[in-house]
Amino acid sequence: MTFFKSLLLAIFATLFLTYALGISFLELLDINVYMDGELIEPLKAIGVSAVATVILVLIALAIVLSVFGSFVFISLLILSSVAMVAIGVFWPVLLAAVVIWLVTRDKVTKKETQYG
């Protein structure tokens, strides 16, 4: 499943659960939401809480992705630094191996490449 589909399903599930459980929660705890001194009807109160919940989910998603991205970036930095140190320490051995390979490899003559 793609990231965008998963995000849309998470938002839809959040809205549905907030709506389905919101009315019973408001009635169970006898909560009234007021804005500008006016009582807001339960459906609007649930809508406001659903929007706030979705915004909090998106903020949490951004934080998680940025932390995960930072972790991947730091891991790549560590791996590349280890590789550079290994090349820096073993460059004479690598150079000698390349020279030996170049000297001892089988050389192909022009005659063999034309007819063979």
C-alpha positions, 0 to 999 in steps of 0.5 A: 500500500502506498504512503498516500493511501495509508495516510488517507486511510489513517485520516479517515479512520481517525475521523470515523472513530472520533465521530462514532465515539465522540457523541457517546463520550460527550454524552457520557461525561456530559461535556458541553463545548462553548465558543464565544459564549454559545453552546456548540451542537455536538456534531460541530464539537466532534468535528472540531475535535476531529480536525484537531486530532487530524492536525495532531496526527499530521504533526506526529507523522512529520516528526516521525518522518524527520526523525527517521530521515535523520537516522538514515542520514546519520547512518549513511554518514557513519558508513561512508566515513568508515569506508573512507577510513578503510580506503585511507588506511589500506590504499597502499594494499589496494594500489599494489593489488591493482598494479599486480592485477594489471601486470598479470592479467591475460592480454588479448592480441588483435589477432584473437579479437578479430577472428576469435 
